[in-house]
Amino acid sequence: MSVFPAAFRTIALGVALLGAASLAASADAPKRVVSMNLCTDQLAMLLADEGQLISVSHIAFDPLSSPMVEQAARYRKNHGQAEQIFAMQPDLVLAGIYSDPYSIGLLRRLGVEVVQFPMERTFDDIRANILKMGQILGQQDAARQMVTQFDTDLAALGSVTAEHPTALLHYANNYTSGDKSLAHHILLAAGFANATTEGGIAAAGSVPLERLLLLMPDLVISGQTYPGASRAEEVLDHPALRRLREKQSGARLTDAEWVCGTPFVLRAVMRLVDIRKRM
């Protein structure tokens, strides 16, 4: 199965097929794995052997945050609570470095192994975490194949360009991503320059609306709004920003493709490449 939607299947990323084609996990690999983090959810679902993964986080079921909602439906849902997870009798729990420290600490005191994964800030970090997940699950061959496929698909996107239009990521509360973020590297991979680098923003920060308008980026990428009302999101529909989108290229790209460092980031790269070529 391709990680790209039907409209973008000119490139066939066979990530999900790797799970079916992979060798069975080794005898000493964990047999009851629970993931309590959205990003480890995705890597585990892509690499785990049949029956090896038993539960993923509740966020994996949210289509606004997860690109693998259909796959998540095959697993039990957890809310990251130690009591709930311990009752599942896992022999391994997967978490992020910012997962609930209380739950992680309690699980470890109860004798459950917990492996935490760092956030991905570059494409090299994505490759490293894929290989780490493969090592932990006893799926090293599948992980290496996935990295190779990731690099092949990235190269096939045709993002090399002589000109690099500027793009700016704009989320609720004027939040943006700088040059030490995964979003920055998604922009670069698509042939864009990150406009926030002029403001000296590193991993993340805020850019006042007035500053954004003065920067006049070629593309404004706004975060997706969520159901309900939020004053923090009102800025995304500010009249001045709407006017900028009308006069220039503007896009809203789903957060599900940007949140985690998995092969699904190539969807975001592909969409951006398509936008850039139409500018």
C-alpha positions in Angstrom: 0.0 0.0 0.0 1.2 3.5 -0.9 1.4 6.1 1.8 0.2 8.6 -0.8 -3.5 9.2 -1.5 -5.0 8.0 -4.8 -4.3 11.3 -6.5 -0.6 11.0 -5.8 0.1 7.3 -6.7 2.5 8.1 -9.5 5.1 7.2 -6.9 4.5 3.9 -5.2 5.8 3.9 -1.6 5.3 0.3 -0.5 5.8 0.9 3.2 2.8 -1.1 4.4 3.8 -4.0 2.2 7.1 -4.3 4.2 5.2 -5.6 7.2 3.7 -8.5 5.1 7.0 -9.2 3.4 9.2 -9.1 6.5 10.5 -12.1 8.2 8.9 -13.2 11.5 10.3 -11.6 14.6 13.1 -13.4 16.2 12.4 -15.7 19.1 13.7 -13.2 21.7 11.8 -10.3 20.2 8.9 -8.8 22.3 5.6 -10.6 21.7 3.1 -8.2 23.4 4.0 -4.6 22.5 2.0 -1.5 23.5 2.6 1.9 22.1 1.5 5.0 24.0 2.8 7.7 21.6 1.4 8.7 18.2 4.8 8.6 16.5 5.8 5.2 17.9 2.3 4.0 17.0 3.0 4.6 13.4 6.5 3.0 13.3 5.3 0.0 15.2 2.2 -0.5 13.0 4.5 -0.3 9.9 7.1 -2.7 11.2 5.6 -5.1 13.8 4.9 -8.7 12.9 1.4 -10.0 12.9 0.1 -10.2 16.5 3.2 -8.6 17.9 1.6 -5.1 18.5 -1.5 -5.3 20.7 -2.3 -1.6 21.4 -1.7 1.9 20.2 -2.5 5.3 21.6 -6.0 6.9 21.3 -4.5 9.6 19.1 -3.8 7.1 16.4 -7.5 6.9 15.9 -7.8 10.7 15.3 -7.9 11.5 11.5 -6.7 15.1 12.2 -3.5 13.8 13.8 -2.9 10.3 12.4 -2.4 9.1 8.8 -3.0 5.5 9.9 -6.5 5.6 11.3 -7.7 2.5 9.4 -4.7 0.5 10.5 -5.2 1.6 14.1 -8.6 0.1 14.2 -7.0 -3.3 14.3 -5.6 -2.7 17.7 -6.8 -2.0 21.2 -6.9 1.7 22.2 -5.0 3.0 25.2 -4.8 6.5 26.8 -1.3 6.3 28.1 -2.3 5.4 31.6 0.0 3.0 33.4 -2.9 1.0 35.0 -4.6 0.5 31.7 -1.4 -0.5 29.9 -0.2 -2.8 32.7 -3.4 -4.7 32.6 -2.7 -5.6 29.0 0.4 -7.6 30.2 2.9 -6.1 27.7 6.5 -7.2 27.6 7.4 -3.9 26.0 6.0 -0.4 26.0 7.0 2.2 23.3 6.9 5.8 24.3 8.3 9.2 23.3 10.7 11.3 25.3 7.8 13.6 26.2 5.3 10.8 27.1 3.8 11.0 30.6 6.8 10.5 33.0 4.5 9.3 35.8 3.1 6.5 33.7 6.5 5.5 32.4 8.0 5.5 35.8 5.2 3.4 37.3 5.4 0.9 34.5 9.1 0.5 35.0 8.7 0.1 38.8 6.2 -2.7 37.9 8.9 -4.4 35.9 7.7 -3.5 32.4 10.3 -2.5 29.9 9.7 0.9 28.4 11.7 2.2 25.4 11.5 5.9 24.6 12.1 7.4 21.2 13.5 10.9 20.6 11.7 13.4 18.5 12.7 13.5 14.8 14.1 16.9 13.7 15.7 15.8 10.5 15.3 13.1 7.9 18.4 11.4 9.3 16.5 11.2 12.6 13.6 9.5 10.7 16.0 6.9 9.3 17.6 6.4 12.8 14.2 5.8 14.5 13.0 3.4 11.8 16.2 1.3 12.3 15.8 1.6 16.1 12.2 0.3 15.9 13.3 -2.5 13.7 16.0 -3.5 16.1 13.6 -3.4 19.1 10.9 -5.4 17.4 13.3 -7.9 15.8 12.4 -6.6 12.3 15.8 -5.4 11.2 15.5 -6.5 7.6 12.1 -4.8 7.2 13.4 -1.6 8.8 16.4 -1.5 6.4 14.1 -2.0 3.5 11.9 0.8 4.7 14.8 3.2 4.9 15.9 2.2 1.4 12.3 2.7 0.1 12.1 6.1 1.9 15.3 7.3 0.2 14.1 6.0 -3.2 10.8 7.7 -2.9 12.3 11.0 -1.7 14.7 11.0 -4.7 11.8 10.3 -7.0 9.9 13.4 -5.9 12.0 15.6 -8.2 12.4 18.4 -5.7 15.7 19.6 -7.0 15.2 23.2 -8.3 17.4 26.2 -9.1 14.9 28.6 -7.5 13.8 28.3 -3.9 10.6 30.3 -3.1 10.1 31.2 0.5 7.5 29.5 2.7 6.3 30.1 6.2 4.6 27.8 8.5 1.8 29.5 10.5 -0.1 27.8 13.3 -2.4 28.8 16.1 -1.1 31.6 18.4 1.3 32.6 15.5 3.4 29.6 16.3 6.0 28.6 13.6 8.8 26.2 13.0 12.4 27.2 12.5 15.5 25.6 11.0 16.0 23.0 13.8 12.6 21.3 13.2 11.3 18.5 11.0 8.9 20.9 9.3 11.9 22.9 8.2 13.5 19.9 6.5 10.2 19.0 4.8 10.2 22.5 3.3 13.8 22.1 2.1 13.1 18.7 0.7 10.3 20.2 -1.4 12.6 22.9 -2.8 11.4 25.8 -0.5 13.4 28.1 1.7 12.1 28.6 5.3 11.2 32.3 5.7 11.5 32.1 9.5 15.3 31.7 9.3 15.5 35.5 8.7 14.0 35.9 12.2 16.5 33.6 13.8 13.9 31.1 15.0 15.5 27.7 15.8 13.3 24.7 16.6 10.1 26.7 17.2 8.8 30.1 18.1 6.2 32.7 17.3 6.1 35.2 14.5 3.8 38.2 15.0 1.3 38.7 12.2 2.9 42.1 11.4 6.3 40.4 11.0 4.8 37.7 8.8 3.2 40.3 6.5 6.5 42.2 6.2 8.4 39.0 5.3 5.9 38.5 2.4 6.6 34.7 1.9 5.7 33.1 -1.4 3.7 30.5 0.4 1.9 30.6 3.8 1.2 27.1 5.2 -1.4 27.3 7.9 -2.1 24.7 10.5 -5.4 22.8 10.3 -8.2 24.1 12.6 -9.9 21.7 14.9 -13.6 21.2 15.8 -14.9 23.8 18.3 -13.9 27.4 18.9 -10.5 28.5 19.9 -9.2 32.1 20.1 -5.7 30.8 19.5 -6.9 29.6 16.0 -8.6 32.9 15.1 -5.4 34.4 13.8 -5.3 31.7 11.1 -8.3 33.4 9.5 -7.2 37.0 10.0 -8.4 39.3 7.2 -4.8 40.3 6.4 -3.7 36.7 6.2 -6.6 35.8 4.0 -5.7 38.7 1.7 -2.1 37.5 1.5 -3.3 34.0 0.5 -5.5 35.5 -2.2 -2.6 37.5 -3.7 0.0 34.8 -3.3 0.1 31.0 -3.0 -1.4 29.7 0.2 -2.2 26.3 1.5 -3.4 24.4 4.4 -1.8 21.0 4.8 -3.0 18.4 7.2 -1.1 18.2 10.4 -1.2 14.4 10.3 1.5 14.4 7.6 3.8 16.8 9.5 3.6 15.6 13.1 5.7 12.5 13.2 9.0 11.5 11.6 7.8 8.6 9.5 7.7 7.8 5.8 4.4 9.7 5.7 6.2 13.0 5.7 6.8 12.3 2.0 3.1 13.0 1.5 3.7 16.6 2.7 6.8 16.9 0.6 4.9 15.7 -2.5 2.1 18.1 -1.9 4.5 21.0 -1.5 6.5 20.0 -4.7 3.2 20.1 -6.6 2.3 23.5 -5.2 5.8 24.9 -6.0 5.6 23.6 -9.6 2.3 25.5 -10.0 3.6 28.8 -8.6 
